[in-house]
Amino acid sequence: MEAIIDSCDINDGSDSDSDADDTDLVRKSKAIDDEGTREEEDGDLELQLNIKEEADEFRLPTTEVGLVVYDSQVPVGATPEYMAGHYMLQSVSSFLPVMALAPQENERIVDIAAAPGGKTTYVAALMKNSGIIYANEMKESRIKSLTANLHRMGVTNTIVCNYDGRELPKVLGQNTADRILLDAPCSGTGVISKDESVKTSKTAADIQNCSHLQKV
């Protein structure tokens, strides 16, 4: 007996297998896409948490003191507001010593290592331009930036001088200041994360000399 096979039956079975394979591919592709989306969302969430933790770590004691700028579409050191003296750029670590100093109006303050003037201008602001600030800078090359920032910020109660800080008692007299601010010369190793050249530009002797100078 001759067997007759309907070609339609063969084609139907082949199409079913093909459809099943296509469905499996679509399902696997969707699963991969979903996993990638989840990983991306998890990464974004972790990034936001890291930013929040960093902001919390470096949050200033009061929001009236300053703002932390993480990103800007324009150079924040070249805006009309900056040029007009409405704000000063400096790190959080420059704010805190002045807060600890807590200068009062009509006092006599000595800033022994004043350039480029971030701390000095903040002290002047807290004193409302009253009293006297002696802004000393040992390196003559840095006097220009110090003076420029004082002028830009409208500081009028400050006298700029150029002495080795150890000689100031002879110049100003003993016990003539109400408060003294000293950002002592340091090794700079605390900024390695921002400037890796510090690793090679400083020697053990440099660090020992800084340590000795800070104790003098």
The 8 nearest C-alpha neighbors of each residue, nearest first, counted from 0:
[[1, 2, 3, 4, 5, 6, 8, 9],
 [0, 2, 3, 4, 5, 6, 8, 9],
 [3, 1, 0, 4, 5, 6, 8, 9],
 [2, 4, 1, 5, 6, 0, 8, 7],
 [5, 3, 6, 2, 8, 9, 7, 1],
 [4, 6, 7, 8, 3, 9, 10, 2],
 [7, 5, 9, 8, 4, 10, 11, 3],
 [6, 8, 10, 5, 9, 11, 4, 12],
 [7, 9, 11, 6, 5, 10, 12, 4],
 [10, 8, 6, 7, 12, 11, 13, 5],
 [11, 9, 13, 7, 12, 8, 14, 6],
 [10, 12, 8, 14, 13, 9, 7, 15],
 [11, 13, 15, 9, 10, 14, 16, 8],
 [12, 14, 10, 16, 15, 11, 17, 9],
 [15, 13, 17, 11, 16, 12, 18, 10],
 [16, 14, 18, 12, 17, 13, 19, 11],
 [15, 17, 19, 13, 14, 18, 20, 12],
 [18, 16, 14, 20, 19, 15, 21, 13],
 [17, 19, 21, 15, 20, 16, 14, 22],
 [20, 18, 22, 16, 17, 21, 15, 23],
 [19, 21, 17, 23, 22, 18, 16, 24],
 [22, 20, 18, 24, 19, 23, 25, 17],
 [21, 23, 19, 25, 20, 24, 26, 18],
 [22, 24, 26, 20, 21, 25, 27, 19],
 [25, 23, 21, 27, 26, 22, 28, 20],
 [24, 26, 28, 22, 23, 27, 29, 21],
 [25, 27, 23, 29, 24, 28, 22, 30],
 [28, 26, 30, 24, 29, 25, 23, 31],
 [27, 29, 25, 31, 30, 26, 24, 32],
 [28, 30, 32, 26, 31, 27, 33, 25],
 [29, 31, 27, 33, 28, 32, 34, 26],
 [30, 32, 34, 28, 29, 33, 35, 27],
 [33, 31, 29, 35, 34, 30, 36, 28],
 [32, 34, 36, 30, 35, 31, 29, 37],
 [35, 33, 37, 31, 36, 32, 30, 38],
 [34, 36, 32, 38, 33, 37, 39, 31],
 [35, 37, 33, 39, 34, 38, 40, 32],
 [38, 36, 40, 34, 39, 35, 41, 33],
 [39, 37, 41, 35, 36, 40, 42, 34],
 [38, 40, 42, 36, 37, 41, 35, 43],
 [41, 39, 37, 43, 42, 38, 44, 36],
 [40, 42, 38, 44, 39, 43, 37, 45],
 [43, 41, 39, 45, 40, 44, 38, 46],
 [44, 42, 46, 40, 45, 41, 39, 47],
 [43, 45, 41, 47, 46, 42, 40, 48],
 [46, 44, 48, 42, 43, 47, 41, 49],
 [47, 45, 43, 49, 44, 48, 42, 50],
 [46, 48, 50, 44, 49, 45, 51, 43],
 [47, 49, 51, 45, 46, 50, 52, 44],
 [50, 48, 52, 46, 51, 47, 53, 45],
 [51, 49, 47, 53, 48, 52, 54, 46],
 [50, 52, 54, 48, 49, 53, 55, 47],
 [53, 51, 55, 49, 54, 50, 56, 48],
 [54, 52, 56, 50, 55, 51, 49, 57],
 [53, 55, 51, 57, 52, 56, 58, 50],
 [54, 56, 52, 58, 53, 57, 51, 50],
 [57, 55, 53, 54, 58, 52, 51, 59],
 [56, 58, 54, 55, 59, 53, 91, 67],
 [59, 57, 55, 54, 56, 60, 67, 61],
 [58, 60, 61, 57, 62, 64, 91, 65],
 [61, 59, 58, 62, 64, 63, 95, 57],
 [62, 60, 63, 59, 64, 65, 58, 66],
 [61, 63, 64, 65, 59, 60, 66, 58],
 [62, 64, 61, 65, 66, 60, 59, 58],
 [65, 63, 62, 61, 66, 59, 60, 94],
 [66, 64, 63, 62, 67, 59, 61, 94],
 [65, 67, 68, 62, 64, 59, 63, 58],
 [66, 68, 69, 65, 58, 54, 91, 57],
 [69, 67, 70, 66, 71, 75, 65, 88],
 [70, 68, 67, 71, 66, 54, 50, 72],
 [71, 69, 68, 72, 73, 67, 75, 74],
 [70, 72, 73, 74, 75, 69, 68, 76],
 [71, 73, 74, 70, 75, 69, 68, 78],
 [72, 74, 71, 75, 78, 77, 76, 70],
 [75, 73, 76, 77, 78, 71, 72, 70],
 [76, 74, 77, 78, 73, 71, 81, 88],
 [77, 75, 74, 78, 81, 88, 82, 87],
 [76, 78, 74, 75, 81, 82, 79, 73],
 [77, 79, 81, 80, 75, 76, 82, 74],
 [80, 78, 82, 81, 83, 77, 84, 85],
 [79, 81, 83, 78, 85, 82, 84, 86],
 [82, 80, 78, 84, 83, 79, 85, 86],
 [81, 83, 79, 84, 80, 78, 77, 151],
 [82, 84, 80, 81, 85, 79, 151, 152],
 [85, 83, 152, 151, 81, 82, 86, 80],
 [84, 86, 80, 81, 83, 152, 87, 82],
 [87, 85, 84, 81, 88, 80, 152, 83],
 [86, 88, 89, 117, 81, 85, 84, 152],
 [89, 87, 86, 90, 76, 117, 75, 81],
 [90, 88, 93, 117, 87, 91, 94, 92],
 [91, 89, 92, 93, 94, 88, 67, 117],
 [90, 92, 94, 93, 95, 89, 57, 59],
 [91, 93, 90, 94, 95, 96, 89, 57],
 [94, 92, 91, 90, 95, 96, 118, 89],
 [95, 93, 91, 92, 97, 96, 98, 118],
 [94, 96, 98, 97, 92, 93, 99, 91],
 [97, 95, 99, 98, 94, 100, 93, 92],
 [98, 96, 100, 99, 95, 94, 101, 118],
 [99, 97, 95, 101, 100, 96, 94, 102],
 [98, 100, 96, 97, 101, 95, 102, 94],
 [99, 101, 97, 98, 102, 96, 180, 178],
 [102, 100, 98, 99, 97, 103, 125, 122],
 [103, 101, 100, 122, 126, 125, 104, 178],
 [104, 102, 126, 106, 101, 105, 125, 130],
 [103, 105, 126, 106, 129, 130, 127, 102],
 [130, 106, 104, 129, 103, 107, 126, 131],
 [107, 105, 130, 104, 103, 177, 108, 131],
 [108, 106, 131, 176, 177, 130, 132, 105],
 [107, 109, 132, 178, 176, 179, 177, 106],
 [108, 110, 133, 179, 132, 111, 180, 134],
 [111, 109, 180, 134, 113, 112, 135, 181],
 [110, 112, 135, 181, 164, 109, 113, 180],
 [113, 111, 136, 135, 110, 182, 181, 114],
 [112, 114, 134, 110, 116, 136, 135, 111],
 [115, 113, 116, 145, 141, 136, 112, 142],
 [114, 116, 145, 144, 117, 113, 141, 148],
 [117, 115, 114, 145, 119, 113, 118, 120],
 [116, 118, 120, 119, 115, 89, 121, 87],
 [119, 117, 121, 120, 116, 122, 93, 97],
 [118, 120, 116, 122, 121, 117, 123, 113],
 [121, 119, 123, 122, 117, 118, 116, 124],
 [120, 122, 124, 118, 123, 119, 125, 117],
 [121, 123, 119, 125, 120, 124, 118, 126],
 [124, 122, 120, 126, 128, 121, 125, 127],
 [125, 123, 127, 121, 126, 122, 120, 128],
 [124, 126, 122, 127, 123, 121, 102, 103],
 [125, 127, 104, 123, 124, 128, 129, 103],
 [128, 126, 124, 125, 129, 123, 104, 122],
 [127, 129, 123, 156, 126, 155, 124, 154],
 [130, 128, 105, 127, 126, 104, 156, 131],
 [105, 129, 131, 106, 107, 104, 156, 128],
 [132, 130, 107, 156, 157, 108, 106, 133],
 [131, 133, 157, 108, 109, 107, 134, 156],
 [132, 134, 109, 158, 157, 135, 110, 159],
 [135, 133, 159, 110, 113, 158, 132, 160],
 [134, 136, 160, 111, 161, 113, 112, 159],
 [137, 135, 112, 161, 113, 138, 114, 162],
 [136, 138, 162, 163, 161, 139, 135, 164],
 [139, 137, 140, 136, 141, 142, 161, 162],
 [138, 140, 142, 141, 137, 161, 136, 143],
 [139, 141, 138, 142, 143, 144, 137, 136],
 [142, 140, 139, 143, 144, 138, 114, 145],
 [141, 143, 145, 139, 144, 140, 146, 136],
 [142, 144, 146, 141, 145, 147, 140, 139],
 [145, 143, 147, 115, 146, 142, 141, 148],
 [146, 144, 115, 114, 116, 142, 148, 143],
 [145, 147, 149, 143, 148, 144, 142, 150],
 [146, 148, 144, 150, 145, 149, 143, 151],
 [149, 147, 151, 150, 145, 146, 152, 116],
 [150, 148, 146, 154, 152, 147, 151, 153],
 [149, 151, 153, 147, 148, 152, 154, 146],
 [152, 150, 148, 84, 153, 149, 147, 83],
 [151, 153, 84, 149, 150, 154, 148, 120],
 [152, 154, 150, 151, 149, 155, 84, 148],
 [153, 155, 149, 152, 156, 150, 128, 123],
 [156, 154, 157, 128, 153, 149, 150, 123],
 [155, 157, 131, 128, 154, 129, 132, 130],
 [158, 156, 132, 155, 131, 133, 159, 134],
 [157, 159, 133, 134, 132, 160, 156, 131],
 [160, 158, 134, 135, 133, 157, 161, 146],
 [161, 159, 135, 134, 162, 136, 158, 133],
 [160, 162, 136, 137, 135, 139, 159, 163],
 [163, 161, 137, 164, 160, 136, 135, 166],
 [162, 164, 137, 165, 166, 167, 161, 136],
 [163, 165, 166, 167, 111, 162, 137, 135],
 [164, 166, 163, 167, 168, 162, 215, 169],
 [167, 165, 164, 163, 169, 168, 162, 170],
 [166, 168, 170, 169, 164, 165, 171, 162],
 [169, 167, 172, 173, 171, 170, 166, 165],
 [168, 170, 167, 172, 166, 171, 173, 165],
 [171, 169, 167, 168, 172, 166, 173, 162],
 [172, 170, 168, 167, 169, 175, 173, 176],
 [171, 173, 168, 169, 170, 175, 174, 167],
 [172, 174, 168, 175, 171, 169, 176, 170],
 [175, 173, 176, 172, 177, 168, 171, 178],
 [174, 176, 173, 172, 171, 177, 107, 168],
 [177, 175, 107, 178, 108, 174, 109, 179],
 [176, 178, 107, 108, 106, 175, 179, 174],
 [179, 177, 108, 176, 109, 180, 107, 100],
 [178, 180, 109, 108, 110, 181, 176, 177],
 [179, 181, 110, 109, 111, 182, 178, 100],
 [182, 180, 111, 183, 112, 110, 179, 113],
 [181, 183, 112, 184, 180, 111, 113, 110],
 [182, 184, 181, 213, 185, 112, 212, 111],
 [185, 183, 209, 182, 213, 186, 212, 112],
 [184, 186, 187, 209, 183, 210, 206, 213],
 [185, 187, 206, 188, 209, 205, 184, 201],
 [186, 188, 189, 185, 190, 197, 191, 201],
 [189, 187, 190, 186, 191, 197, 198, 185],
 [188, 190, 187, 191, 192, 186, 193, 185],
 [189, 191, 192, 193, 188, 187, 194, 197],
 [190, 192, 194, 195, 193, 188, 189, 197],
 [191, 193, 190, 194, 195, 189, 188, 197],
 [194, 192, 191, 190, 195, 189, 196, 197],
 [195, 193, 191, 196, 192, 190, 197, 198],
 [194, 196, 191, 197, 198, 192, 193, 190],
 [197, 195, 198, 194, 199, 200, 191, 201],
 [196, 198, 200, 195, 199, 191, 201, 194],
 [199, 197, 196, 195, 200, 201, 191, 188],
 [198, 200, 197, 196, 201, 202, 195, 191],
 [199, 201, 197, 198, 196, 202, 195, 205],
 [202, 200, 199, 197, 205, 198, 203, 206],
 [201, 203, 205, 204, 206, 200, 199, 198],
 [202, 204, 206, 205, 207, 201, 208, 186],
 [203, 205, 207, 202, 206, 208, 201, 209],
 [206, 204, 202, 208, 203, 207, 201, 209],
 [205, 207, 209, 203, 186, 208, 204, 210],
 [208, 206, 204, 210, 209, 205, 211, 203],
 [207, 209, 211, 205, 210, 206, 204, 212],
 [210, 208, 212, 206, 211, 207, 185, 213],
 [209, 211, 207, 213, 208, 212, 206, 214],
 [212, 210, 208, 214, 209, 213, 207, 215],
 [213, 211, 209, 215, 214, 210, 208, 184],
 [212, 214, 210, 211, 215, 183, 209, 184],
 [213, 215, 211, 212, 210, 209, 183, 208],
 [214, 212, 213, 211, 165, 210, 209, 164]]
